[in-house]
Amino acid sequence: MTSAPALPTRISDRIAARIAAGDLMAGDRLPSETELAVQFDCSRATVREALKRLAARNLIRTRRGATGGAFVADLTYDAAVAQHVATSTLLLSMNAVDFETAARARFALERACADLVAEARAAPDLTAMEDAVTRLAAPCSDEDFCAADTAFHRAYVDAAHNPVLSYQLAGAVEAMLPLMNMVTYADRDRAAILDLYARLSGAVRDRDAERIRDTLSALESTMLDLFARRDARTRAAR
């Protein structure tokens, strides 16, 4: 069972979620360390650590002096993506969205990329996907397998060369996929997944959008079947 994130991480994620929701806008001043400590029922040292994490993600900037404090930063694209991933991770880790709903949404979004991927993919995109498959095929830990799995799907999405889709899918791929793998890894058949990924890479290489969609649907069915098996086992153990 995975332990809960450290308190500074939970606080930084909560503040990041407020920024993502528009409750805090660029230039807004955050409450003082003392106020945040009261709000989150923790020490000022914990708040400072949380603010450091937000600053590392380029979500806030600090200013010294009488008019100083922590302010919401003007978001760059990369920072917006990181914030989107953090918010999606928070929603899933809090069970705000159930597994099947998240899985179906993720694969629907990936299938929506098929036509653009088939049209726009370039040689570096194929290389990134094939490199991920090579890593998946090599003997590796579950953690390394999941990392390569995420890299594969991110390469597929980025092959559409559409920054709006890449942003929208960042939460689905970089937040949902690791958590989905964590739930289903015990029942996973790596050889079967590798076969599907090889088929998907081939469809992208051949610019075959229909085959891309069909393969993603097969992957979705596999993922949902793995979850159903795990859920049935959990129910039986009760």
N, C-alpha and C positions, 0 to 999 in steps of 0.2 A: 504493500500500500504506500502511495506517495505521500510524503509529509507536506503539510501546508507551507506556502512560501513564508519567508521571514517577515516580521512585522514591517520593517522599512519598505520591503518590496510591495506588500499589500497596500501600504499608505500611498506609495508612489503610483501604483496602479489605479487606486481610487481617484487620485488627483488627475492622472492622465485620462481617465474615463470622463471626468468632468470637462476637460479640455476638448476631448473628442466630441462630446455631446453639445458643445457650444456654450456650456454654463460659464466657462472661463474663456475669454477671448484674448487675442494677441494684445499685449500691453497691460492687461489687467494685473493688479498687484495681489499676490497671494496673502492670506492672513499671516500674522507674525508667527515665529516659531512657538512662542508661548500659547498663542491662540490655537495653533494646530495641535500642540501637545494636549490641550484641554479637549479639543474636538475628537481626537483619536485616543484619548485616555492613555497617553504614553509619555515618555521623557522627551525633553528637548533634544537630547543626543540622538534619539530614534528619529525625530523629525528631521534633524540635520542630515542624517544618513539617507532618508527618503528624498530630500531635496537634492542631494548629490546625485542620486540615481536619475532624477528627472533632468538635471542639468547635463548628465552624461548622454541622455537621449535627445539633447537639444530642445527640450520642451519648455525649459525655463532659463532665465538669465538672472544674475544677481547684481545688485548695485549697492555700493556702500554710501554712508552718509545719512543725514537727517531724512532725506527723501528716498532712502534706499530700501532694499528688501528683495524679495524674489518676485519676478514678473514673468508672465507667460510670453514666450518668445514668438517671433514671427516664424511660422512653420515653413521649412523647406519640404520638398517632395519626399526626400528620404526620411525626414523626421516624421512626416505625416504617415508614411507607411509603417514605421516602427510603432507609432502610437496606435494605429489601426490594429496591428498584430497584438499589441499589449491588451487592448480593449477586448478583442475577440477571445484571447486566452483567458482573460478574467471572466467573461461571460460563461465560457465552457467549463472552467474549473469550478465555478460556483453552481454548476448544474442549471444555469438559467436557460440553457438550450439542450434538449435531449439528443442522444447520439444519432438516432435515425434521422431526425430533422436536420441536424448539422451535415450528416453524410449526404443526404439527398440534395441539399442546397449546394454543397461543394461540387458534386459531380454535375449538377445542372449548370452551374457556372462554368465549369471546365468544358462541358460539351458546347456551351455558347461560344467558346473561343475557337472551335474547330475550323470554321471557314477562314477566319483571319490567320490562324496558324498555318493552314495549308497554303494560303496565298503569300504570306509575308515571311515565313521561316527562311533563315539563312544558314550558311555552313556552320558558323559558331554555335547556333542553337542546337543543331544536330550533334555537334561535338560535345556540348554540355550534357545533353540527354544521354548520349552513349557513354560518356565518362561516368555518369551516375549509375548506369546499368552495370558497368564494369566493377564499380565499388560494391554494388549490391550483390554481384555474383561471387565476389571474393569472400573467403572466410572472415567474418567480422562479428563484433559484439552486436547486441540488439540496439544499443545506442548509436553505433556507427551505421547500422542498417537503416535506422529511422532517419538519421541525418542525410544519408544518400537518397532515401525515399523522398524526403522533402526537397532536396536539390533537384531531383528528377522532375517533380511536378512544377517547381518554380521555373525550371528551364522550359518546360512545355508552355506554361502560361506566358512567359516573357517572349516566346517565339512569335506571338501575335504582334509584337512591337506596337502595343497600344498601352500607354501609361495608365489610362483610366482602368482598363481591365487588370493590369498588373497590380494597381492599388487595391481594387475590389477583391481580387483573388488572394492578396497577401494574407489577409486574415484567415481565409479558408485553407490555404496551403500551410502557412507557417505557424498558425495557431491550432487549427482543427486537426491537421494531419498528425502532428506529434502526439496529441491527446488520443486520437483514434488508434494510432499504433500502440499506445500504452495499454489501451483497453483490449486490443485484439491480438497482440503479438504471440501470446501463448498458443493460439490455435493456427497461427499463420503457416502456410505452406510456401516457403521462399521460392521453390522451383516454379510453382504455378504463377506466383506474382511476377517472377522474372520473365516467364513466357509472355504474359500479358504486356509487360513493359517493352519487351522486344517487338511485339506486334504493334504497340503504339508508336515506338520510334520509327518502325518501318513505314507506318501509315503517314507519319509526319514527313519522312524522307520522300515518300511518293506523292505528297501533296493530296492525299486522299481523305477529304473531310468526312465522308460517310464512314469510312473504316475507323477513323479517329473516334467518332461518336460511338460506334458499335463497341470498340475496345473499352472506352471509358464506361459504357453501360455494363460491360462484363466485369470491370473492376469494381463498380458500385455494387453489383450483386454479390461479388466475393466478399467485400467489406461488410455488407449487411448480414451475410450468412455467418461470418466470423463472429459478429456481435450477437446474433441470435443464439449461437452455440454457447458463447460465454454467458449470456443472460440465462439460458436454460440451466446451465451448470450451477450458477449462483442461486437460482430459485430452488433447485433440487437440494442444495446444501442447507437450506434454511429449515 
